[in-house]
Each structure stands twice: as structure tokens, then as C-alpha cells.
Amino acid sequence: MSENAIGVFDSGVGGLTVLHELRRLLPGENLVYLGDTARVPYGTKSPETVRKYALQAAEFLIAQRVKMVVVACNTASSFALQLLQQQLSVPVVGVIAPGADRAVRLTAHGVVGVIGTDGTVHSDAYPRALKALQPQVSVVSVACPLFVPLAEEGWAEHEIARLAAEEYLAPLVAAGIDTLVLGCTHYPLLKPTLKAVLPPSIKLVDSAEETALVVQQLLTDRGELNAQQNGCWQFYVTDVPTRFVRVGSGFLGQPVEPVERISLPACPTCSQESPQGRLS
Ligand code: DGL
């Protein structure tokens, strides 16, 4: 089944928000999802470590003979997309450029907020992508690390999430943003809370939705869209699947199965220096 499939990987369960959008937009596509649950989170790890993990995850998908790879994880997209695009034999799509593209089209005053993990925010990947599209844009970024455990706990709409959102988003509101990029796999689950806390004029950009549109366009351009009606999916994880299955069904809105546990072998290319050189 995986030969004609789209391969998707994330640090864990969060990328299921991207898988959900892919399934909604492209119901005929077979999907192979890898959650690196043994090594989650990526958002607090160094760029070198994230690049190594991302390459191992992507090479596993390539071994399943997928036709393209989607890097659902914002942190992995921030640090490893260029490396993966250089090393892999299939097209690789990340979540940063699609979100940035939508944000510059939505912003009226050119002040865009970005929220994500520590890694994503410190990488400056979103500001770089936004400014490449619209040099005058002003970008204000805030790391919101508590949102990940809150979403996984099923507390995305809990009072605690609202208090955290008020605290995290205050500097963005004070800076006058009119558009906010949800730069982390987990944040789409917090949309109702974010909307309740933000002034109604601020528009939210869901990178997962935008990424699915980019994938659809790419497959159309390459003549590789799957015309069948009912694509199937297969999940792989790198630790015991119990928590992934439980939390994942909340993220996906349906049962997460079949799931297989695998281990990611070290790959020969992983020790290579990044083409971007060393990052802090
Ligand atoms: N998937 C990660 C991201 O989108 C969030 C979870 C983690 O830190 O690994 O950045």
C-alpha cells in the first residue's frame, strides 16, 4: 500500500492534525504516518539533534517507498527541511512556507504573530519565510511550550489553557498583530481558546490546512494525484503505541489504527554536517 502513499512524519502525535487535513482534502491518497514517540519532544532539542532525528524518520518513510514526504512537525521543518530536500529522492514539503504564504496574503497591516515551540521560535524559520515573501512585514514571535502538554492532556479548551493563552498572547496583542500563525502541530486544537482570548479582528493561520493545499497542488502538478476514493493509512511509532493511540484518536477525530512499533536505525547520512553549517 505504501508504494503510492504520502509519507508524513512528526515527533509524535501532533502531526495527526496535518494528517487529518490531508485526509480531508485528499481522501483518495494512501497515507503512511510515522510518530517518533520514543524521542518526542523535538521542540526543546538542539538543531543538530532534530536534523538527525528528522533524517532518520524521513529515510524510514523512503524505505516504505512513499511518493513524497510531508514534514508535519514545525520544529523539524524549521531545522531540517533544506537538508531533507537535498538528501531525499522524492519531493519534501514542510509546514513553514505554506503557513507563511497564507499569513502574508491575510495580513492587512503587515504585523504578523507567530507562536510555536522554543525550537521553532529560536530558529527564526517563520520570520525568514515571511520576510522572503514580503520584506516589509513585521514579525513578533512567542514560544508557547505549555500548549503542547495541554493539548495532549485533552485540556485545549480548559480554563488553564485560557489563562496560559492570555499570558502568552498578551505581547502579541500589544504589538498590534492582525494575523497569528499557529506554528506547531498541536495548536489547531486550541483554536477555540485562542479565539476567545484574542480580539476578533486577528486572523488565525492553520499551517496544517495550508500544507494540505500545497501537497494537493504539488501532486496535481506532477500528475500523481490518486483518483481512488478510499485511501487507507498505516501508522508507525518508535515506542509502545498505547498513549499514541489514546491521545491520537482525539487529534484525528477517529480511531488510530493500524499501528506498528518500529525502531529507527541510524542512517549513514545522519552524521553529515548540515548544509547550513552549525547552528547554536
Ligand atoms: N510537533 C512539534 C512541532 O510542531 C511539537 C511537539 C514537539 O515539541 O515535539 O513543533
Boltz pocket constraint, residues with backbone or C-beta under 6 A from the ligand:
constraints:
  - pocket:
      binder: B
      contacts: [[A, 10], [A, 11], [A, 12], [A, 14], [A, 15], [A, 40], [A, 41], [A, 42], [A, 43], [A, 44], [A, 72], [A, 73], [A, 74], [A, 75], [A, 76], [A, 117], [A, 120], [A, 148], [A, 183], [A, 184], [A, 185], [A, 186]]
      max_distance: 6.0
